[in-house]
Amino acid sequence: MPDTIELIGISGSLRAASATTAVLTSLFDRLPPDVRLTMVPIGHLPVYNDDDERPETREAVKALQQTIDRADGVIAISPEYNHGMSGVLKNAVDWVSRPGYASVLRNKPVLVMSTSNSPLGGARAQAQLRETFASTLSRVVARRQVCIGHAPKKITDGKLNDEPTYAFILDAIGDLIDEIMMWRHHKELEPRGSLLRPVPPGTAKD
């Protein structure tokens, strides 16, 4: 198995001073030495249109798909806008989710998080985010939701300043790594997707 776990972080906010993005970038110095996190920009993607055949669009989408494909796991974090996930993040997922049910997101371990000014921490946005990744057949980490309430108050000079929040996020990343290791082990034992094949009639399988 590779010695390093490669994670990519996708923020659903385009603001330079975004608390959502600050949460992700604050993790760079907190992760174990064998885990590397790389931020992936999505603001350059055009609005999703399956008829958009411009070369620059195809290249941008292909680059994002390749980045996700090479990564061991994804951390996706969204602010909450009008009780929902951000449009820019949904747009990026829509682009890379093609072809349907067979995209680079299929079986990709994903940890979802959310932020909000409110004490709820973007729980409603996260529910949409989880549903979206479920529809792409991603391996969404099943755990207590990472909803970061009053997020702007927990950011100082572009860094997360709240230790309990750090601890909770790092625990969630530990669950993401467990999911990644379990999936690696499965791929070593059986061909990709073999567990999803139906058992022929008249056979039994332990």
C-alpha positions as CSV (number, residue, x, y, z in Angstrom):
1,M,0.0,0.0,0.0
2,P,1.2,3.6,-0.6
3,D,2.8,5.2,2.5
4,T,1.0,8.5,2.1
5,I,-2.8,9.1,2.1
6,E,-3.7,11.8,-0.4
7,L,-6.7,13.9,0.4
8,I,-8.2,16.7,-1.5
9,G,-10.2,19.5,0.0
10,I,-13.1,21.2,-1.8
11,S,-14.6,24.4,-0.4
12,G,-18.0,25.5,-1.4
13,S,-17.2,29.2,-0.9
14,L,-15.4,31.5,-3.3
15,R,-14.8,34.3,-0.8
16,A,-11.2,35.2,-0.2
17,A,-11.9,35.5,3.6
18,S,-14.3,32.6,3.7
19,A,-14.6,30.8,7.1
20,T,-15.4,27.6,5.2
21,T,-12.1,27.7,3.3
22,A,-10.2,28.8,6.4
23,V,-11.4,25.6,8.2
24,L,-9.8,23.5,5.4
25,T,-6.5,25.4,5.2
26,S,-6.2,25.3,9.0
27,L,-5.8,21.5,8.8
28,F,-2.6,21.6,6.8
29,D,-0.4,21.7,9.9
30,R,-2.6,19.4,12.0
31,L,-2.7,16.3,10.0
32,P,-0.6,13.2,10.6
33,P,2.7,13.2,8.7
34,D,1.5,10.4,6.4
35,V,-1.6,12.3,5.4
36,R,-1.5,15.1,2.8
37,L,-4.3,17.5,2.0
38,T,-4.4,19.5,-1.2
39,M,-7.0,22.3,-1.9
40,V,-8.8,22.0,-5.2
41,P,-10.3,25.2,-6.8
42,I,-13.7,25.0,-8.4
43,G,-14.6,28.6,-9.1
44,H,-13.3,28.5,-12.6
45,L,-15.9,25.9,-13.7
46,P,-18.7,27.2,-15.9
47,V,-22.4,26.6,-14.9
48,Y,-23.2,23.0,-15.6
49,N,-24.5,22.4,-19.1
50,D,-24.1,19.0,-20.7
51,D,-24.1,20.7,-24.1
52,D,-21.0,22.9,-23.3
53,E,-18.4,21.4,-25.6
54,R,-15.8,24.2,-25.4
55,P,-12.2,22.9,-25.2
56,E,-11.5,25.0,-22.1
57,T,-14.6,23.5,-20.4
58,R,-13.6,19.9,-21.2
59,E,-10.0,20.5,-20.1
60,A,-11.1,22.1,-16.7
61,V,-13.6,19.3,-16.0
62,K,-11.1,16.6,-17.0
63,A,-8.4,18.1,-14.8
64,L,-10.8,18.0,-11.8
65,Q,-11.9,14.5,-12.6
66,Q,-8.3,13.3,-12.8
67,T,-7.4,15.0,-9.5
68,I,-10.3,13.3,-7.7
69,D,-9.5,10.0,-9.3
70,R,-5.9,10.1,-8.0
71,A,-6.9,11.1,-4.5
72,D,-7.6,8.5,-1.8
73,G,-10.4,10.6,-0.3
74,V,-12.3,13.9,-0.5
75,I,-13.2,16.4,2.2
76,A,-16.1,18.6,1.0
77,I,-17.2,21.5,3.1
78,S,-20.0,23.9,2.3
79,P,-21.4,27.1,3.8
80,E,-25.2,27.2,4.1
81,Y,-27.1,29.6,1.8
82,N,-30.9,29.8,2.2
83,H,-31.0,26.5,4.1
84,G,-29.0,24.7,1.3
85,M,-25.6,23.8,0.1
86,S,-23.6,26.3,-2.0
87,G,-24.4,26.4,-5.8
88,V,-20.7,26.4,-6.7
89,L,-20.1,23.1,-4.9
90,K,-23.2,21.5,-6.4
91,N,-22.0,22.7,-9.8
92,A,-18.6,21.0,-9.4
93,V,-20.1,17.7,-8.3
94,D,-22.5,17.8,-11.2
95,W,-19.7,18.2,-13.7
96,V,-17.5,15.4,-12.3
97,S,-20.4,13.0,-11.7
98,R,-20.5,12.1,-15.4
99,P,-21.0,9.5,-16.6
100,G,-23.8,8.8,-14.2
101,Y,-23.2,6.0,-11.6
102,A,-19.7,5.4,-13.2
103,S,-17.8,8.6,-12.5
104,V,-14.6,9.1,-10.5
105,L,-16.8,9.7,-7.5
106,R,-18.1,6.2,-7.5
107,N,-16.7,4.4,-4.4
108,K,-14.6,7.4,-3.5
109,P,-14.4,7.9,0.3
110,V,-15.9,11.4,1.1
111,L,-16.1,13.3,4.4
112,V,-18.7,16.1,4.3
113,M,-18.7,19.1,6.6
114,S,-20.6,22.4,6.8
115,T,-20.3,25.9,8.3
116,S,-22.7,28.6,9.2
117,N,-23.1,31.8,11.1
118,S,-25.9,30.2,13.0
119,P,-25.5,27.7,15.9
120,L,-26.8,24.9,13.6
121,G,-23.6,24.9,11.7
122,G,-25.2,24.4,8.3
123,A,-26.9,21.2,9.1
124,R,-29.5,21.6,6.4
125,A,-26.8,22.3,3.8
126,Q,-24.9,19.2,4.9
127,A,-28.0,17.1,4.5
128,Q,-28.2,18.2,0.9
129,L,-24.4,17.6,0.5
130,R,-24.7,14.1,1.8
131,E,-27.6,13.3,-0.4
132,T,-25.7,14.6,-3.5
133,F,-22.7,12.4,-2.8
134,A,-24.9,9.4,-2.1
135,S,-26.4,9.8,-5.6
136,T,-22.9,9.7,-7.1
137,L,-22.4,6.3,-5.2
138,S,-19.5,7.8,-3.2
139,R,-18.6,6.2,0.1
140,V,-19.8,9.0,2.4
141,V,-18.4,8.5,5.9
142,A,-21.1,7.6,8.3
143,R,-20.5,9.4,11.6
144,R,-21.7,12.4,13.7
145,Q,-22.1,15.4,11.4
146,V,-19.3,18.0,11.4
147,C,-21.4,21.1,11.6
148,I,-19.4,24.2,12.6
149,G,-21.7,26.8,14.1
150,H,-20.8,30.4,14.6
151,A,-18.0,29.7,12.1
152,P,-16.7,33.3,11.5
153,K,-16.2,33.8,15.3
154,K,-13.9,30.7,15.3
155,I,-11.5,32.1,12.7
156,T,-8.6,34.5,13.5
157,D,-6.3,35.7,10.8
158,G,-7.5,33.0,8.4
159,K,-7.0,30.2,10.9
160,L,-9.4,28.1,13.0
161,N,-8.9,29.2,16.6
162,D,-11.2,26.7,18.4
163,E,-9.5,23.6,19.8
164,P,-12.7,21.6,20.4
165,T,-13.6,22.1,16.8
166,Y,-10.1,21.0,15.7
167,A,-10.4,17.9,17.8
168,F,-13.8,17.0,16.3
169,I,-12.7,17.6,12.7
170,L,-9.5,15.5,13.2
171,D,-11.6,12.7,14.7
172,A,-13.8,12.8,11.6
173,I,-10.7,12.7,9.4
174,G,-9.7,9.6,11.3
175,D,-13.0,8.0,10.3
176,L,-12.3,9.1,6.7
177,I,-8.9,7.4,6.8
178,D,-10.4,4.2,8.2
179,E,-12.9,4.2,5.3
180,I,-10.0,4.7,2.9
181,M,-8.0,1.8,4.4
182,M,-11.0,-0.5,4.4
183,W,-11.6,0.3,0.7
184,R,-7.9,-0.3,-0.1
185,H,-8.1,-3.6,1.6
186,H,-11.3,-4.6,-0.3
187,K,-9.7,-3.7,-3.7
188,E,-6.7,-5.9,-2.9
189,L,-8.9,-8.9,-2.1
190,E,-11.5,-8.6,-4.9
191,P,-12.0,-6.9,-8.3
192,R,-13.5,-3.4,-8.1
193,G,-17.2,-3.5,-7.4
194,S,-17.4,-7.3,-7.0
195,L,-19.4,-7.0,-3.8
196,L,-22.1,-5.3,-5.8
197,R,-22.6,-8.2,-8.2
198,P,-25.7,-10.2,-7.5
199,V,-25.3,-13.8,-6.4
200,P,-26.6,-16.2,-9.1
201,P,-29.8,-18.1,-8.2
202,G,-29.1,-21.4,-6.5
203,T,-25.8,-20.3,-5.0
204,A,-24.9,-19.3,-1.5
205,K,-22.2,-16.9,-0.3
206,D,-21.1,-16.4,3.3
